[in-house]
């Protein structure tokens, strides 16, 4: 199995959850998928912030 960078993994997972949310008609299920997508995006944002050096 090939290794994928963490950034690509979390971005792909977030987009997949958004896609699932758009395909469902159940409101509760839609909220769950959107919450998961938000969690993946937040994790991705934290990874990007950790890599960027502080600019004074």
C-alpha distance matrix in Angstrom:
0.0 3.8 6.6 9.4 12.9 14.8 17.4 15.4 13.9 17.4 19.1 17.0 17.6 21.3 21.7 20.3 22.8 25.6 24.9 25.2 28.4 29.9 29.4 31.1 34.8 34.9 36.0 34.5 31.1 31.3 32.2 29.3 26.8 28.6 28.7 24.9 24.6 27.2 25.4 22.1 24.4 26.3 23.3 22.2 25.8 26.0 22.9 24.7 28.0 26.7 25.5 28.8 31.7 35.0 37.5 41.1
3.8 0.0 3.8 6.5 10.0 12.5 14.8 12.9 12.1 15.8 17.1 15.4 16.7 20.1 20.5 19.7 22.4 24.8 24.4 25.2 28.1 29.5 29.4 31.3 35.1 35.4 36.1 34.9 31.5 31.3 32.0 29.4 26.7 28.0 28.2 24.5 23.7 26.0 24.4 21.0 22.7 24.7 21.7 20.1 23.6 23.9 20.6 22.0 25.4 24.1 22.6 25.8 28.7 32.1 34.4 38.1
6.6 3.8 0.0 3.8 6.7 9.1 11.8 10.5 9.8 13.3 15.0 14.0 15.2 18.3 19.2 18.9 21.2 23.6 23.8 24.6 27.2 28.8 29.2 31.0 34.6 34.7 35.1 33.7 30.6 30.2 30.5 27.9 25.3 26.3 26.2 22.6 21.8 23.7 21.9 18.4 20.1 21.7 18.6 17.0 20.4 20.4 17.0 18.6 21.9 20.5 19.0 22.3 25.2 28.5 31.0 34.6
9.4 6.5 3.8 0.0 3.8 6.4 8.4 6.7 6.5 10.1 11.3 10.7 12.2 15.1 15.8 16.0 18.4 20.5 20.8 22.0 24.4 25.8 26.5 28.4 32.1 32.3 32.5 31.3 28.2 27.5 27.8 25.4 22.7 23.3 23.4 20.0 18.7 20.5 19.1 15.5 16.7 18.6 15.8 13.8 17.2 17.7 14.4 15.7 19.1 18.3 16.9 19.9 23.1 26.3 28.6 32.2
12.9 10.0 6.7 3.8 0.0 3.8 5.5 5.5 6.3 8.9 10.2 10.8 12.5 14.5 15.7 16.7 18.7 20.4 21.3 22.8 24.7 26.2 27.4 29.2 32.7 32.8 32.6 31.4 28.6 27.6 27.5 25.3 22.7 22.8 22.6 19.4 17.9 19.1 17.6 14.1 14.8 16.3 13.4 11.1 14.2 14.5 11.0 12.0 15.5 14.6 13.1 16.1 19.3 22.5 24.8 28.5
14.8 12.5 9.1 6.4 3.8 0.0 3.8 5.5 5.0 6.2 8.5 9.9 10.6 12.3 14.3 15.3 16.6 18.5 19.9 21.1 22.6 24.5 25.9 27.4 30.7 30.5 30.0 28.6 26.0 25.1 24.6 22.3 20.0 20.0 19.4 16.3 15.1 16.0 14.1 10.8 11.8 12.9 9.8 8.1 11.3 11.4 8.3 10.1 13.4 12.5 12.0 15.1 18.4 21.2 23.8 27.3
17.4 14.8 11.8 8.4 5.5 3.8 0.0 3.8 5.5 5.5 6.2 8.6 10.1 10.8 12.4 14.3 15.7 16.8 18.4 20.2 21.4 22.9 24.7 26.4 29.6 29.7 28.9 27.9 25.5 24.0 23.6 21.9 19.3 18.7 18.5 15.8 13.8 14.4 13.4 9.9 9.7 11.3 9.0 6.0 9.0 10.1 7.3 7.9 11.5 11.8 10.9 13.3 16.9 19.6 21.8 25.4
15.4 12.9 10.5 6.7 5.5 5.5 3.8 0.0 3.8 5.6 5.2 6.0 8.5 10.0 10.6 12.1 14.3 15.5 16.4 18.3 20.0 21.2 22.6 24.7 28.1 28.5 28.2 27.5 24.7 23.2 23.4 21.7 18.7 18.5 18.9 16.0 13.8 15.3 14.7 10.9 11.1 13.6 11.7 8.8 11.9 13.6 11.0 11.4 15.1 15.5 14.4 16.6 20.3 23.0 24.9 28.6
13.9 12.1 9.8 6.5 6.3 5.0 5.5 3.8 0.0 3.8 5.5 5.2 6.2 8.7 10.1 10.6 12.4 14.4 15.4 16.6 18.5 20.2 21.3 23.0 26.4 26.5 26.3 25.2 22.3 21.3 21.5 19.3 16.5 16.9 17.0 13.7 12.2 14.1 13.0 9.2 10.7 13.0 10.7 9.0 12.7 13.8 11.6 13.0 16.4 16.5 16.1 18.7 22.3 24.9 27.1 30.7
17.4 15.8 13.3 10.1 8.9 6.2 5.5 5.6 3.8 0.0 3.8 5.4 5.1 6.1 8.6 9.8 10.6 12.4 14.2 15.3 16.5 18.5 20.1 21.4 24.6 24.5 23.9 22.7 20.2 18.9 18.6 16.6 14.1 13.9 13.7 10.7 9.0 10.5 9.3 5.5 7.0 9.3 7.4 6.0 9.7 11.1 9.7 11.3 14.3 14.9 15.2 17.5 21.1 23.2 25.5 29.0
19.1 17.1 15.0 11.3 10.2 8.5 6.2 5.2 5.5 3.8 0.0 3.8 5.5 5.2 6.3 8.6 10.1 10.7 12.4 14.4 15.5 16.7 18.6 20.5 23.7 24.0 23.4 22.9 20.3 18.5 18.5 17.2 14.2 13.5 14.2 11.7 8.9 10.5 10.7 7.1 6.8 10.1 9.4 6.9 9.8 12.3 11.2 11.5 14.8 16.1 15.9 17.6 21.4 23.4 25.2 28.7
17.0 15.4 14.0 10.7 10.8 9.9 8.6 6.0 5.2 5.4 3.8 0.0 3.8 5.5 5.2 6.1 8.7 10.0 10.5 12.3 14.3 15.4 16.6 18.8 22.2 22.8 22.8 22.3 19.3 17.8 18.5 16.9 13.6 13.8 15.0 12.1 9.7 12.4 12.6 9.0 9.8 13.2 12.3 10.4 13.6 15.8 14.5 15.1 18.5 19.5 19.2 21.1 24.9 27.1 28.9 32.4
17.6 16.7 15.2 12.2 12.5 10.6 10.1 8.5 6.2 5.1 5.5 3.8 0.0 3.8 5.5 5.0 6.3 8.7 9.8 10.6 12.4 14.4 15.4 16.9 20.3 20.3 20.3 19.3 16.3 15.3 15.7 13.7 10.6 11.4 12.1 8.8 7.2 10.3 10.0 6.9 8.9 12.0 11.1 10.3 13.6 15.4 14.7 16.0 19.0 19.8 20.2 22.3 26.0 27.9 30.1 33.5
21.3 20.1 18.3 15.1 14.5 12.3 10.8 10.0 8.7 6.1 5.2 5.5 3.8 0.0 3.8 5.4 5.2 6.3 8.7 9.9 10.6 12.5 14.5 15.8 18.9 19.0 18.3 17.7 15.1 13.4 13.5 12.1 9.0 8.6 9.6 7.2 4.3 7.1 8.0 5.3 6.2 9.7 10.0 9.2 11.8 14.2 14.2 15.1 17.7 19.2 19.8 21.4 25.1 26.6 28.5 31.8
21.7 20.5 19.2 15.8 15.7 14.3 12.4 10.6 10.1 8.6 6.3 5.2 5.5 3.8 0.0 3.8 5.5 5.1 6.2 8.7 9.8 10.6 12.5 14.7 17.8 18.7 18.5 18.5 15.8 13.6 14.6 13.8 10.2 9.8 12.0 10.1 7.0 9.9 11.5 9.1 9.1 12.8 13.4 12.0 14.3 17.1 16.9 17.1 20.0 21.8 21.9 23.2 27.0 28.6 30.1 33.5
20.3 19.7 18.9 16.0 16.7 15.3 14.3 12.1 10.6 9.8 8.6 6.1 5.0 5.4 3.8 0.0 3.8 5.5 5.0 6.2 8.7 9.9 10.7 12.7 16.2 17.0 17.4 17.2 13.9 12.5 14.1 12.7 9.0 10.1 12.3 9.9 7.9 11.6 12.6 10.4 11.6 15.1 15.1 14.3 17.1 19.4 19.0 19.9 22.8 24.1 24.4 26.1 29.9 31.6 33.4 36.8
22.8 22.4 21.2 18.4 18.7 16.6 15.7 14.3 12.4 10.6 10.1 8.7 6.3 5.2 5.5 3.8 0.0 3.8 5.3 5.0 6.2 8.6 9.9 10.9 14.1 14.2 14.2 13.7 10.7 9.2 10.4 8.9 5.2 6.6 8.7 6.7 5.3 9.1 10.3 9.1 10.7 13.6 14.2 14.2 16.6 18.8 19.1 20.2 22.6 24.1 24.9 26.6 30.2 31.6 33.5 36.6
25.6 24.8 23.6 20.5 20.4 18.5 16.8 15.5 14.4 12.4 10.7 10.0 8.7 6.3 5.1 5.5 3.8 0.0 3.8 5.4 5.0 6.2 8.7 10.3 13.1 13.9 13.5 13.9 11.4 8.7 10.1 10.1 6.5 6.0 9.3 8.6 6.1 9.0 11.5 10.6 10.8 14.0 15.4 15.0 16.7 19.4 20.1 20.5 22.8 24.8 25.5 26.7 30.3 31.5 33.0 36.0
24.9 24.4 23.8 20.8 21.3 19.9 18.4 16.4 15.4 14.2 12.4 10.5 9.8 8.7 6.2 5.0 5.3 3.8 0.0 3.8 5.4 5.2 6.4 9.0 12.3 13.8 14.4 15.2 12.2 10.0 12.4 12.3 8.7 9.3 12.7 11.6 9.6 12.8 14.9 13.6 14.1 17.4 18.5 17.7 19.8 22.5 22.7 23.1 25.7 27.6 28.0 29.2 32.9 34.4 35.8 39.0
25.2 25.2 24.6 22.0 22.8 21.1 20.2 18.3 16.6 15.3 14.4 12.3 10.6 9.9 8.7 6.2 5.0 5.4 3.8 0.0 3.8 5.4 5.1 6.5 10.1 11.0 12.1 12.4 9.0 7.7 10.6 9.9 6.7 8.7 11.7 10.6 9.8 13.2 14.8 14.1 15.4 18.3 19.2 19.1 21.4 23.7 24.0 25.0 27.4 29.0 29.8 31.3 34.9 36.3 38.0 41.1
28.4 28.1 27.2 24.4 24.7 22.6 21.4 20.0 18.5 16.5 15.5 14.3 12.4 10.6 9.8 8.7 6.2 5.0 5.4 3.8 0.0 3.8 5.5 5.5 8.2 8.9 9.0 9.8 7.2 4.6 7.5 8.1 5.3 6.3 9.7 9.9 9.2 11.8 14.0 14.1 14.9 17.5 19.0 19.3 21.0 23.4 24.3 25.1 27.1 29.1 30.1 31.3 34.8 35.8 37.4 40.3
29.9 29.5 28.8 25.8 26.2 24.5 22.9 21.2 20.2 18.5 16.7 15.4 14.4 12.5 10.6 9.9 8.6 6.2 5.2 5.4 3.8 0.0 3.8 5.7 8.0 10.1 10.5 12.4 10.2 7.3 10.4 11.7 9.0 9.2 12.9 13.3 11.8 14.2 16.9 16.7 16.8 19.8 21.5 21.2 22.7 25.5 26.3 26.6 28.8 31.0 31.7 32.6 36.2 37.2 38.4 41.4
29.4 29.4 29.2 26.5 27.4 25.9 24.7 22.6 21.3 20.1 18.6 16.6 15.4 14.5 12.5 10.7 9.9 8.7 6.4 5.1 5.5 3.8 0.0 3.8 6.8 9.4 11.1 12.9 10.2 8.6 12.2 12.9 10.4 11.7 15.2 15.0 14.1 17.0 19.2 18.7 19.5 22.5 23.8 23.6 25.4 28.1 28.6 29.2 31.5 33.5 34.1 35.3 39.0 40.2 41.6 44.6
31.1 31.3 31.0 28.4 29.2 27.4 26.4 24.7 23.0 21.4 20.5 18.8 16.9 15.8 14.7 12.7 10.9 10.3 9.0 6.5 5.5 5.7 3.8 0.0 3.8 5.6 7.9 9.6 7.1 6.3 10.2 10.9 9.5 11.2 14.2 14.5 14.5 17.1 19.1 19.3 20.4 22.9 24.3 24.7 26.5 28.8 29.7 30.5 32.6 34.5 35.5 36.8 40.3 41.4 42.9 45.8
34.8 35.1 34.6 32.1 32.7 30.7 29.6 28.1 26.4 24.6 23.7 22.2 20.3 18.9 17.8 16.2 14.1 13.1 12.3 10.1 8.2 8.0 6.8 3.8 0.0 3.8 6.2 9.0 8.0 7.3 10.7 12.3 11.8 13.0 15.8 16.9 17.0 19.1 21.3 22.0 22.9 25.1 26.8 27.4 28.8 31.2 32.4 33.2 35.0 37.0 38.2 39.3 42.8 43.5 45.0 47.7
34.9 35.4 34.7 32.3 32.8 30.5 29.7 28.5 26.5 24.5 24.0 22.8 20.3 19.0 18.7 17.0 14.2 13.9 13.8 11.0 8.9 10.1 9.4 5.6 3.8 0.0 3.8 5.6 5.3 6.1 8.8 10.1 10.7 12.3 14.3 15.6 16.5 18.3 20.1 21.3 22.5 24.3 26.0 27.0 28.5 30.4 31.8 33.0 34.6 36.4 37.9 39.1 42.5 43.2 44.8 47.5
36.0 36.1 35.1 32.5 32.6 30.0 28.9 28.2 26.3 23.9 23.4 22.8 20.3 18.3 18.5 17.4 14.2 13.5 14.4 12.1 9.0 10.5 11.1 7.9 6.2 3.8 0.0 3.8 5.5 5.0 6.3 8.7 10.0 10.5 12.2 14.3 15.3 16.3 18.3 20.1 20.9 22.3 24.4 25.6 26.6 28.5 30.3 31.4 32.6 34.6 36.4 37.3 40.6 41.0 42.5 45.0
34.5 34.9 33.7 31.3 31.4 28.6 27.9 27.5 25.2 22.7 22.9 22.3 19.3 17.7 18.5 17.2 13.7 13.9 15.2 12.4 9.8 12.4 12.9 9.6 9.0 5.6 3.8 0.0 3.8 5.4 5.2 6.4 8.8 10.0 10.6 12.5 14.3 15.3 16.6 18.6 20.0 21.1 22.8 24.5 25.7 27.1 28.9 30.4 31.5 33.2 35.2 36.4 39.6 40.0 41.9 44.3
31.1 31.5 30.6 28.2 28.6 26.0 25.5 24.7 22.3 20.2 20.3 19.3 16.3 15.1 15.8 13.9 10.7 11.4 12.2 9.0 7.2 10.2 10.2 7.1 8.0 5.3 5.5 3.8 0.0 3.8 5.4 5.1 6.3 8.6 9.8 10.7 12.4 14.3 15.4 16.7 18.5 20.0 21.3 22.7 24.4 25.9 27.3 28.8 30.4 31.9 33.6 35.0 38.4 39.1 41.1 43.7
31.3 31.3 30.2 27.5 27.6 25.1 24.0 23.2 21.3 18.9 18.5 17.8 15.3 13.4 13.6 12.5 9.2 8.7 10.0 7.7 4.6 7.3 8.6 6.3 7.3 6.1 5.0 5.4 3.8 0.0 3.8 5.5 5.2 6.2 8.5 10.0 10.6 12.2 14.2 15.4 16.5 18.2 20.0 21.0 22.4 24.4 25.8 26.9 28.5 30.4 31.9 33.0 36.4 37.1 38.7 41.4
32.2 32.0 30.5 27.8 27.5 24.6 23.6 23.4 21.5 18.6 18.5 18.5 15.7 13.5 14.6 14.1 10.4 10.1 12.4 10.6 7.5 10.4 12.2 10.2 10.7 8.8 6.3 5.2 5.4 3.8 0.0 3.8 5.5 5.1 6.0 8.5 9.8 10.4 12.1 14.2 15.1 16.2 18.2 19.8 20.7 22.4 24.3 25.5 26.6 28.5 30.4 31.5 34.6 35.0 36.8 39.3
29.3 29.4 27.9 25.4 25.3 22.3 21.9 21.7 19.3 16.6 17.2 16.9 13.7 12.1 13.8 12.7 8.9 10.1 12.3 9.9 8.1 11.7 12.9 10.9 12.3 10.1 8.7 6.4 5.1 5.5 3.8 0.0 3.8 5.5 5.1 6.2 8.6 9.9 10.5 12.4 14.3 15.3 16.6 18.4 19.9 21.2 22.8 24.5 25.7 27.2 29.1 30.6 33.8 34.4 36.5 39.2
26.8 26.7 25.3 22.7 22.7 20.0 19.3 18.7 16.5 14.1 14.2 13.6 10.6 9.0 10.2 9.0 5.2 6.5 8.7 6.7 5.3 9.0 10.4 9.5 11.8 10.7 10.0 8.8 6.3 5.2 5.5 3.8 0.0 3.8 5.4 5.1 6.2 8.6 9.8 10.6 12.3 14.2 15.4 16.5 18.3 20.1 21.2 22.6 24.4 25.9 27.4 28.9 32.3 33.2 35.2 38.1
28.6 28.0 26.3 23.3 22.8 20.0 18.7 18.5 16.9 13.9 13.5 13.8 11.4 8.6 9.8 10.1 6.6 6.0 9.3 8.7 6.3 9.2 11.7 11.2 13.0 12.3 10.5 10.0 8.6 6.2 5.1 5.5 3.8 0.0 3.8 5.4 4.9 6.1 8.5 9.8 10.4 12.2 14.2 15.1 16.2 18.3 19.9 20.9 22.3 24.3 25.9 26.9 30.3 30.9 32.6 35.4
28.7 28.2 26.2 23.4 22.6 19.4 18.5 18.9 17.0 13.7 14.2 15.0 12.1 9.6 12.0 12.3 8.7 9.3 12.7 11.7 9.7 12.9 15.2 14.2 15.8 14.3 12.2 10.6 9.8 8.5 6.0 5.1 5.4 3.8 0.0 3.8 5.4 5.1 6.2 8.7 9.9 10.5 12.3 14.2 15.2 16.6 18.5 20.0 21.0 22.6 24.7 25.9 29.0 29.5 31.5 34.1
24.9 24.5 22.6 20.0 19.4 16.3 15.8 16.0 13.7 10.7 11.7 12.1 8.8 7.2 10.1 9.9 6.7 8.6 11.6 10.6 9.9 13.3 15.0 14.5 16.9 15.6 14.3 12.5 10.7 10.0 8.5 6.2 5.1 5.4 3.8 0.0 3.8 5.4 5.0 6.3 8.7 9.8 10.6 12.3 14.2 15.4 16.7 18.5 20.0 21.2 23.0 24.7 28.0 28.9 31.2 34.0
24.6 23.7 21.8 18.7 17.9 15.1 13.8 13.8 12.2 9.0 8.9 9.7 7.2 4.3 7.0 7.9 5.3 6.1 9.6 9.8 9.2 11.8 14.1 14.5 17.0 16.5 15.3 14.3 12.4 10.6 9.8 8.6 6.2 4.9 5.4 3.8 0.0 3.8 5.4 5.1 6.2 8.6 9.9 10.5 12.3 14.3 15.4 16.5 18.4 20.1 21.4 22.8 26.2 27.3 29.2 32.2
27.2 26.0 23.7 20.5 19.1 16.0 14.4 15.3 14.1 10.5 10.5 12.4 10.3 7.1 9.9 11.6 9.1 9.0 12.8 13.2 11.8 14.2 17.0 17.1 19.1 18.3 16.3 15.3 14.3 12.2 10.4 9.9 8.6 6.1 5.1 5.4 3.8 0.0 3.8 5.4 5.0 6.1 8.5 9.7 10.3 12.3 14.2 15.2 16.3 18.3 20.1 21.1 24.3 24.9 26.8 29.5
25.4 24.4 21.9 19.1 17.6 14.1 13.4 14.7 13.0 9.3 10.7 12.6 10.0 8.0 11.5 12.6 10.3 11.5 14.9 14.8 14.0 16.9 19.2 19.1 21.3 20.1 18.3 16.6 15.4 14.2 12.1 10.5 9.8 8.5 6.2 5.0 5.4 3.8 0.0 3.8 5.5 5.1 6.2 8.6 9.8 10.7 12.4 14.3 15.3 16.6 18.8 20.3 23.4 24.1 26.5 29.2
22.1 21.0 18.4 15.5 14.1 10.8 9.9 10.9 9.2 5.5 7.1 9.0 6.9 5.3 9.1 10.4 9.1 10.6 13.6 14.1 14.1 16.7 18.7 19.3 22.0 21.3 20.1 18.6 16.7 15.4 14.2 12.4 10.6 9.8 8.7 6.3 5.1 5.4 3.8 0.0 3.8 5.5 5.1 6.1 8.6 9.9 10.6 12.4 14.3 15.4 16.9 18.7 22.1 23.4 25.7 28.8
24.4 22.7 20.1 16.7 14.8 11.8 9.7 11.1 10.7 7.0 6.8 9.8 8.9 6.2 9.1 11.6 10.7 10.8 14.1 15.4 14.9 16.8 19.5 20.4 22.9 22.5 20.9 20.0 18.5 16.5 15.1 14.3 12.3 10.4 9.9 8.7 6.2 5.0 5.5 3.8 0.0 3.8 5.4 5.0 6.1 8.6 9.8 10.5 12.2 14.2 15.5 16.6 20.1 21.1 23.1 26.1
26.3 24.7 21.7 18.6 16.3 12.9 11.3 13.6 13.0 9.3 10.1 13.2 12.0 9.7 12.8 15.1 13.6 14.0 17.4 18.3 17.5 19.8 22.5 22.9 25.1 24.3 22.3 21.1 20.0 18.2 16.2 15.3 14.2 12.2 10.5 9.8 8.6 6.1 5.1 5.5 3.8 0.0 3.8 5.4 5.0 6.3 8.7 9.9 10.5 12.4 14.5 15.5 18.6 19.2 21.4 24.2
23.3 21.7 18.6 15.8 13.4 9.8 9.0 11.7 10.7 7.4 9.4 12.3 11.1 10.0 13.4 15.1 14.2 15.4 18.5 19.2 19.0 21.5 23.8 24.3 26.8 26.0 24.4 22.8 21.3 20.0 18.2 16.6 15.4 14.2 12.3 10.6 9.9 8.5 6.2 5.1 5.4 3.8 0.0 3.8 5.4 5.1 6.3 8.7 9.9 10.7 12.7 14.6 17.7 18.9 21.5 24.5
22.2 20.1 17.0 13.8 11.1 8.1 6.0 8.8 9.0 6.0 6.9 10.4 10.3 9.2 12.0 14.3 14.2 15.0 17.7 19.1 19.3 21.2 23.6 24.7 27.4 27.0 25.6 24.5 22.7 21.0 19.8 18.4 16.5 15.1 14.2 12.3 10.5 9.7 8.6 6.1 5.0 5.4 3.8 0.0 3.8 5.4 5.1 6.3 8.7 9.9 10.9 12.6 16.1 17.8 20.1 23.3
25.8 23.6 20.4 17.2 14.2 11.3 9.0 11.9 12.7 9.7 9.8 13.6 13.6 11.8 14.3 17.1 16.6 16.7 19.8 21.4 21.0 22.7 25.4 26.5 28.8 28.5 26.6 25.7 24.4 22.4 20.7 19.9 18.3 16.2 15.2 14.2 12.3 10.3 9.8 8.6 6.1 5.0 5.4 3.8 0.0 3.8 5.4 5.1 6.2 8.6 10.1 10.8 14.1 15.0 17.1 20.2
26.0 23.9 20.4 17.7 14.5 11.4 10.1 13.6 13.8 11.1 12.3 15.8 15.4 14.2 17.1 19.4 18.8 19.4 22.5 23.7 23.4 25.5 28.1 28.8 31.2 30.4 28.5 27.1 25.9 24.4 22.4 21.2 20.1 18.3 16.6 15.4 14.3 12.3 10.7 9.9 8.6 6.3 5.1 5.4 3.8 0.0 3.8 5.4 5.1 6.1 8.7 10.1 12.8 13.8 16.6 19.4
22.9 20.6 17.0 14.4 11.0 8.3 7.3 11.0 11.6 9.7 11.2 14.5 14.7 14.2 16.9 19.0 19.1 20.1 22.7 24.0 24.3 26.3 28.6 29.7 32.4 31.8 30.3 28.9 27.3 25.8 24.3 22.8 21.2 19.9 18.5 16.7 15.4 14.2 12.4 10.6 9.8 8.7 6.3 5.1 5.4 3.8 0.0 3.8 5.5 5.2 6.5 9.0 12.1 14.0 16.9 20.1
24.7 22.0 18.6 15.7 12.0 10.1 7.9 11.4 13.0 11.3 11.5 15.1 16.0 15.1 17.1 19.9 20.2 20.5 23.1 25.0 25.1 26.6 29.2 30.5 33.2 33.0 31.4 30.4 28.8 26.9 25.5 24.5 22.6 20.9 20.0 18.5 16.5 15.2 14.3 12.4 10.5 9.9 8.7 6.3 5.1 5.4 3.8 0.0 3.8 5.4 5.3 6.4 10.0 12.0 14.3 17.8
28.0 25.4 21.9 19.1 15.5 13.4 11.5 15.1 16.4 14.3 14.8 18.5 19.0 17.7 20.0 22.8 22.6 22.8 25.7 27.4 27.1 28.8 31.5 32.6 35.0 34.6 32.6 31.5 30.4 28.5 26.6 25.7 24.4 22.3 21.0 20.0 18.4 16.3 15.3 14.3 12.2 10.5 9.9 8.7 6.2 5.1 5.5 3.8 0.0 3.8 5.4 5.3 8.1 9.1 11.7 14.9
26.7 24.1 20.5 18.3 14.6 12.5 11.8 15.5 16.5 14.9 16.1 19.5 19.8 19.2 21.8 24.1 24.1 24.8 27.6 29.0 29.1 31.0 33.5 34.5 37.0 36.4 34.6 33.2 31.9 30.4 28.5 27.2 25.9 24.3 22.6 21.2 20.1 18.3 16.6 15.4 14.2 12.4 10.7 9.9 8.6 6.1 5.2 5.4 3.8 0.0 3.8 5.7 7.6 9.4 12.7 15.7
25.5 22.6 19.0 16.9 13.1 12.0 10.9 14.4 16.1 15.2 15.9 19.2 20.2 19.8 21.9 24.4 24.9 25.5 28.0 29.8 30.1 31.7 34.1 35.5 38.2 37.9 36.4 35.2 33.6 31.9 30.4 29.1 27.4 25.9 24.7 23.0 21.4 20.1 18.8 16.9 15.5 14.5 12.7 10.9 10.1 8.7 6.5 5.3 5.4 3.8 0.0 3.8 6.4 9.5 12.3 15.7
28.8 25.8 22.3 19.9 16.1 15.1 13.3 16.6 18.7 17.5 17.6 21.1 22.3 21.4 23.2 26.1 26.6 26.7 29.2 31.3 31.3 32.6 35.3 36.8 39.3 39.1 37.3 36.4 35.0 33.0 31.5 30.6 28.9 26.9 25.9 24.7 22.8 21.1 20.3 18.7 16.6 15.5 14.6 12.6 10.8 10.1 9.0 6.4 5.3 5.7 3.8 0.0 3.8 6.5 8.7 12.3
31.7 28.7 25.2 23.1 19.3 18.4 16.9 20.3 22.3 21.1 21.4 24.9 26.0 25.1 27.0 29.9 30.2 30.3 32.9 34.9 34.8 36.2 39.0 40.3 42.8 42.5 40.6 39.6 38.4 36.4 34.6 33.8 32.3 30.3 29.0 28.0 26.2 24.3 23.4 22.1 20.1 18.6 17.7 16.1 14.1 12.8 12.1 10.0 8.1 7.6 6.4 3.8 0.0 3.8 6.3 9.6
35.0 32.1 28.5 26.3 22.5 21.2 19.6 23.0 24.9 23.2 23.4 27.1 27.9 26.6 28.6 31.6 31.6 31.5 34.4 36.3 35.8 37.2 40.2 41.4 43.5 43.2 41.0 40.0 39.1 37.1 35.0 34.4 33.2 30.9 29.5 28.9 27.3 24.9 24.1 23.4 21.1 19.2 18.9 17.8 15.0 13.8 14.0 12.0 9.1 9.4 9.5 6.5 3.8 0.0 3.8 6.4
37.5 34.4 31.0 28.6 24.8 23.8 21.8 24.9 27.1 25.5 25.2 28.9 30.1 28.5 30.1 33.4 33.5 33.0 35.8 38.0 37.4 38.4 41.6 42.9 45.0 44.8 42.5 41.9 41.1 38.7 36.8 36.5 35.2 32.6 31.5 31.2 29.2 26.8 26.5 25.7 23.1 21.4 21.5 20.1 17.1 16.6 16.9 14.3 11.7 12.7 12.3 8.7 6.3 3.8 0.0 3.8
41.1 38.1 34.6 32.2 28.5 27.3 25.4 28.6 30.7 29.0 28.7 32.4 33.5 31.8 33.5 36.8 36.6 36.0 39.0 41.1 40.3 41.4 44.6 45.8 47.7 47.5 45.0 44.3 43.7 41.4 39.3 39.2 38.1 35.4 34.1 34.0 32.2 29.5 29.2 28.8 26.1 24.2 24.5 23.3 20.2 19.4 20.1 17.8 14.9 15.7 15.7 12.3 9.6 6.4 3.8 0.0
